[in-house]
Amino acid sequence: MNPDKETIEENNENEGVTAAGQPFSPDISPETANIDADLEGNDLDKLKADLAETKDKFLRIYSEFDNFKNVLNVNG
């Protein structure tokens, strides 16, 4: 049996489990369409503000890291 076919068969055996090897639960759904309906307006606004702040921090840190890599490449 060739290695590619073995890999395909191994993957087929693991289709019913998560990456951690735990079986998928039919009670857990990845759909998040009704999250807005469950949150009150104030909570939703707070979450949006927190998300915007976190995104801003991420972009700033990413830019600093990119600048740091460029400095190492110039001096390296």
C-alpha positions in Angstrom: 0.0 0.0 0.0 1.4 3.4 -0.9 2.0 6.1 1.8 -0.6 8.5 0.3 -3.4 5.9 0.5 -2.4 5.0 4.1 -2.7 8.7 5.1 -6.1 9.0 3.4 -7.3 5.9 5.3 -6.0 7.3 8.6 -7.7 10.6 8.0 -11.0 8.8 7.2 -10.8 7.0 10.5 -10.5 10.3 12.4 -13.3 12.2 10.8 -15.6 11.9 13.8 -13.2 13.4 16.3 -11.9 16.9 17.1 -8.3 17.9 16.7 -7.8 16.8 20.4 -9.2 13.4 19.6 -12.5 14.0 21.4 -15.7 12.9 19.7 -17.8 15.7 18.2 -20.9 16.5 20.3 -24.2 16.9 18.5 -25.2 19.4 21.2 -22.5 21.9 20.3 -23.1 23.9 17.2 -20.6 26.3 15.6 -23.4 28.6 14.5 -23.3 32.0 16.1 -26.1 33.7 14.2 -28.3 34.4 17.3 -25.5 35.8 19.6 -26.7 39.4 18.9 -30.2 38.5 20.0 -29.0 37.0 23.3 -27.0 40.1 24.3 -28.5 43.3 25.5 -27.6 46.5 23.6 -25.2 47.7 26.3 -23.3 44.4 26.4 -23.0 44.3 22.7 -21.6 47.8 22.5 -19.1 47.0 25.2 -18.0 43.9 23.4 -17.6 45.8 20.1 -15.5 48.5 21.9 -13.3 45.8 23.5 -12.9 44.1 20.1 -11.9 47.4 18.5 -9.3 48.1 21.3 -7.9 44.6 21.0 -7.6 44.8 17.2 -5.8 48.2 17.6 -3.3 46.7 20.1 -2.7 43.7 17.8 -2.0 45.9 14.8 0.4 48.1 16.8 2.3 45.1 18.2 2.4 43.4 14.8 3.9 46.6 13.3 6.5 46.9 16.0 7.5 43.3 15.4 7.7 43.8 11.7 9.9 46.9 12.3 12.1 44.8 14.6 12.5 42.1 12.0 13.5 44.7 9.4 16.1 46.1 11.8 17.6 42.6 12.3 17.7 42.0 8.6 19.5 45.3 7.9 22.0 44.7 10.7 22.3 41.0 10.2 
